[in-house]
Amino acid sequence: MKENDKLLYKTLKTLLNERLSEAESETLRSEGFEIKNPTRKTAVMVALYKKAASGDLSAIKELRSIVSEKNDDKSEQAKAVMIVDDIRN
């Protein structure tokens, strides 16, 4: 990764992990999202969810991609055990 890309990644990660202001948190609560300690990342994910819920196909695909990444992590861990039937008839 280039130095500028690393700086951009680090800056974006820092911004996304910042807590939301009380006004922004209240907006989420008024929309029915009860989230403890919401961050800017939370707000982005809520916005993505709302777009997907409205039928935006690209947002639906993105949510599916995010969810399947999480499931892939779990399935890789589950694949660590292999059962071999070594008993012959």
C-alpha positions in Angstrom: 0.0 0.0 0.0 1.4 3.4 -0.9 2.1 5.9 1.8 -0.7 8.3 0.7 -3.1 5.3 0.7 -2.1 4.4 4.2 -2.6 7.9 5.4 -6.0 8.1 3.7 -7.0 4.7 5.2 -5.9 5.7 8.7 -7.7 9.1 8.5 -10.9 7.5 7.3 -10.8 4.9 10.0 -10.3 7.6 12.6 -13.2 9.6 11.3 -15.5 6.6 11.2 -14.7 5.6 14.7 -15.6 9.0 16.2 -18.7 9.2 18.3 -21.7 10.9 16.9 -22.8 14.2 18.4 -25.8 14.2 20.7 -27.9 15.7 17.9 -26.9 13.1 15.4 -27.6 10.3 18.0 -31.0 11.8 18.7 -31.8 11.8 15.0 -31.1 8.0 14.9 -33.2 7.5 18.0 -36.1 9.5 16.5 -35.9 7.2 13.4 -36.3 4.1 15.7 -32.6 3.1 15.9 -31.7 2.4 19.5 -27.9 2.1 19.3 -25.6 2.4 22.3 -22.5 4.5 21.7 -23.2 5.3 18.0 -20.2 6.2 15.8 -20.0 7.7 12.3 -19.6 4.1 11.1 -22.9 3.4 12.7 -24.5 6.3 10.8 -23.0 5.1 7.5 -24.4 1.6 8.1 -27.8 2.9 9.0 -27.8 5.1 5.8 -26.8 2.0 3.8 -29.6 -0.1 5.5 -32.2 2.6 4.7 -31.2 2.8 1.1 -31.4 -1.0 0.8 -34.8 -1.0 2.6 -36.1 1.4 0.0 -35.2 -1.0 -2.7 -31.8 0.4 -3.9 -30.3 -2.6 -5.6 -26.7 -1.5 -5.2 -27.2 -0.9 -1.5 -28.8 -4.4 -1.2 -25.8 -5.9 -2.9 -23.4 -4.1 -0.7 -25.2 -5.2 2.5 -25.2 -8.8 1.2 -21.5 -8.5 0.5 -20.8 -7.2 4.0 -22.9 -9.9 5.6 -21.4 -12.7 3.5 -17.9 -11.5 4.4 -18.8 -12.0 8.1 -20.3 -15.4 7.3 -17.3 -16.4 5.3 -15.1 -15.8 8.3 -17.2 -18.1 10.4 -17.4 -20.8 7.7 -13.6 -20.8 7.3 -13.3 -21.5 11.0 -15.8 -24.3 10.7 -13.9 -25.8 7.8 -10.9 -26.5 10.1 -12.3 -29.9 11.1 -12.4 -32.5 8.4 -14.1 -35.9 8.9 -12.8 -38.7 6.7 -14.7 -42.0 6.5 -11.8 -44.4 6.5 -13.9 -47.5 7.4 -14.4 -49.7 4.4 -17.3 -52.1 3.9 
